[in-house]
């Protein structure tokens, strides 16, 4: 009996060693061909532009070409599903954003984003600016919300779609302030901002890169920023937190994912390459020019961040009865 247990133990040890050797060998050889970086949005948009900046440094670090492929559709779920169905070998990487943490709460999906996609690293975050048409009598966030309370359903806010960061930031503000501002969705950030400038809609949580030029020109008025701290580019504009809502923070974010089952050593290698990319001075400058803040993390920390995001937004979506209908 002792002898057979010993043999069984030896067999397990050999199997474990072989498994470790296989994983190590795969990571050591990886990558030996180009990597595809799948972006869920159209070429030329904010996520695509940032992905291409980061892809250049990933390529430099990994020693292989990192080719950006755009697969837009259904708030990122077309690209997510494509990566879920791809081989778990590290050669198909998803560059996803805020919508990843929201999609499962709004849509019936044929896959589970959090289970079927392995988090690699957070790579960037971006605050938003709450802007309003400058012809409105309000000059502060407090005054805008006072008008919204006095006249429920008459103050309107734009977004670039149900479940977008602009939409959920405004709904979180509605929830915290006890207001009922009316949602007016558009098919993109550009028409949303254009309609605020034109006075068809009252306000909008704009991303920094698109909203800042119009704030500086006076075409819109900045009331607050969605980050926990003030923006260096708008030092006089308070945060929503400072305006009376402690804990309010909404950030667009960008991160990398691979199919579930990708060898751990490959996931770690990709994470280190991502952290290398986002700490490069040239990348930092180019992202800052887009209004984006570089970020870095481990797979475990990114996973914890995702869990927090998904819980936060699923709770709000349920409480505010938000749906795609």
N, C-alpha and C positions, 0 to 999 in steps of 0.2 A: 504493500500500500504506500509506504514511504517512498519507494523507488518510483512508482507510477506518478505520485504527486510531484516528485522532483522533475520527472520527465515533462509533466504538463507545465510546470513552472518554467522549465527551460524553453519549451515550445512558445509560451507566451512572450518570454523575453526576446527570443529570436524574431517573432512576429513584430513586436514593438520596435525592435531595432531596425528591422527592414522597413517598417512604416516610416520611422524617423528618417532613415536614409533616403527613402523615396521622396519625402517632402523636402528634405534638405537639397537633394539633387535637383528637384523641380525648381526650387527657389534659386539655386545656384546658377542654373541654366537660363532662368527667366530674366529678362525677355530675350528671345532669340529671333524675334520677328516684330513687325510693327504692331502697335496697340491702337485700337479704335476707341476714341472718346465720344460717347453718344450724348448729344445735347438735345433735350426735349423741346427746344424752341427754335424759331427761324433764325437764319443767318443774319447778322447785323444787329441783333438785339443785345440787351445788356448782358444776359447770361452767356450768350454766344461769344461776345467780345472778350469777356473775362476768361471764359474757357480757353480761348485761343492764346491768350497771354500766358496762362498757366501751362497749357500743353507744350509750349516751346521749352519751358524749363524742365518739365517732366521728361521730355525727350532728351535733353542734355544730361540729366541725372541718370536716366535708365539706359542710355546708349542706343535707343531705337526710336524710330519715328513714332510720334503720337498724332494720329490723324483724327481731326474733328469731323464727326458726321452728325448732321441735323435730322432729327426725326420728330417734328412737331405734331401736336394733336392731343386733344382731350386733357388739357392741363398737365401734360407730361406723362400721362399713363400709357400712351403709345410707345414712347421710348422705354419706359419702365418695364412694360411687358416684353419688349424686344430683348432687353438685357436679362430679364428673368429666364427667358428661353435660350439664352446663349450658353455656350460651354463655360463651366466654372474653372477657367484656366488663366485668368488675369489678362486676357487679350481683348476683352470687351468690358469697358469701364463706363459707368454712367456718371454724368455730371448733372446733378439734379439741384433743385432749389426749394423754396418755401412750400410749394404746392405738394411736395412729397409728404409733408406732415399733415395734410388736409384731405387729400384725395379719398382715402379710405372712409372718411366720415361723410362724404358727399356722394360717393359713387359705389355701385356694386361692381367690384373688380374680380377678374378671374384669377387673381393672385393676391397674396398678402405682402404689401411693400416691405413691412418691417421684418417679416419672417423670410421672405424669398430673396431679399437683397441684403448683402453684407455691408455695413458701414465701414468706410476706409478712413476718411478724414474730413473734417470741416475745413474749407479753404478760404471762405470769405463771408463777411456780413455787410449789410448796408442799412442805414437808418432811412427813415422817410421824413418828409417835411409836410406838416399840415398847412396847406395854403388855401387862401380864400380870394374871391374876387374883391379887388381893392375898393369897389364902389359900395360894398356893404358897410353899414354903420359900425359894426363891431371892429375893434382894434386889437383885441386880445382873445385868447381861447375862452376865458371866463365870460366875456361879453357875448361871444358866439353861442355858447351853451345856454346862457341866460335867455337869449332870443329863442333858442330851440325849445326850452322849457315853457316859455310864455306862449309859444305858437307851435304846438306839437304837429309834426308831419309837414311843416312848411319849409324848414331848412333842408336843403338837399346836399348830398355828397356823391361824388363820382367815384368810380372804380374801373378796373379793367377786367371785370368779371366776378361772378359769384365765387367765393372762396379764395380770391386773390388776397395778397397781403394788404392792399389798400382797402379792400372791403372789410376784412376781419379787424383791421386796426380801428376803423370807424365804428364797427359794431361793438368792439371792446370798449371804446370810448362811450358809446351810447349806453352800454351796460353799466359802466362805472359811474356815469354822470346822471343816469336816470332820464335820459332824453330819448326822443324819437325822431332823429333825423332820417330823411328818406333816401334810400339807396337808388342811384341812377347808374346802372352798369353800361360800359362801353366795350368795344371790341379790342381796345388797346389803351396803353397809357397816353399816347399822343392825342387821340380824340378826347380822352377824359380831361386832360390838361387844357386843350383848346376850348372846351366848353366851359370850363371855369373862367378862363381868360375872357371869353365872350359873354359871360354872365348868365348862361343858360343853366348852370349848376353853381351852387354856392361855394363848395369847398372840396378838397381832395387831398388824400395822403399821397403825395408825389415822391418818387425816388429822387435822391439828391442829384444825380447826373442830369435828369431831365428838368427838374424843378428849379434848381439853383439859378440858371441863367435868367429865368423869368422873375424870380425873386429880386435879383440884382437890378433888373431893368425896371422894376416897379409894376410889371404887368400882373403880378399876383402879390398878395401880402402873406408873409410867413408868420404863423401864429405859434407854432410849437414844433419840436422834433420828437420822433418816436423812440429815440435811444435813451439810455439811462443817464448819459452825460451830454452836455452841449457839444455841438459840432464846431470844429476849429474854423470851418469856412463860414459859420454863422454864429459867432460868439455871443451876439446880443439876443438871439432867439432862445427862449427858455425851453426846457423839456416839458413833456406832458406831465411828468412827475412833479416838476417844480410848480406847475400850474394847478396843483391841488389833487393829483392822483398818484399817490405813492405806489411804487411797484409796477407802474405801467411801462411796458417795454415791448416794442414790436420791431423785429429786425428781419429784413429779407436775408436769407442765407444761401450759400452755395456749398455743395459737398460732393464727395466721390463715393461711389458704390460699385460693388461687383456682385455677380450671382452667388447665392448661398452655396456653400460647399467649396468655394475657392480655397486652396491650401493656405493655412494661416501664415506661413512664411512669406507667401506672395502678397497677401494683404498687408503685412507689416512692411514689406519692401516698397509697396506702392504708397503707404502712409508716410514713410520716411522721405520718399521722393516728393510727395506733395508738400511736406513741411519745408523741404529744401527750396521748392519753387516759391512758396509764399513768404520766405524770409529773404529772398534775393532783392537787393535794393532797386533794380530796374523793374521788377514785377511790382514791388510795393508802390513805386512812383506811378506806374501805368494804371494800377488799380485805383490809387488815390485820385488820379485824374478823371476816373469814371465815377467817383463818389462811393467807391467800395473800399472796405477795410479788410486787408488780408488777415487770415486766421489760420491757426494750426491746432491739431489735436491728435490723439491716438484713436485707434478704432473703438476702444472701450469708452473713451470720453465722448466721442461723437455719438455712439449708441445711446449713452445716457442723455445727451442733449436731445436726440431725436425722440426718446421716450417722453421727455418733458414737453416738447413741442406738440406731439400727437395728443397727449392728455389735455394740454391747455386748450387746443383748438377744438377737439372733439367735445369738450365740456361746453365751450361757448356756442358751438354750432347747435348743440342740443338745447341749451337754455334759450337761445334766441330764435329757435325754430327755423334755422337757415336751411334752405334746400335749393336744388337746381331747377325746381319746377316754377 
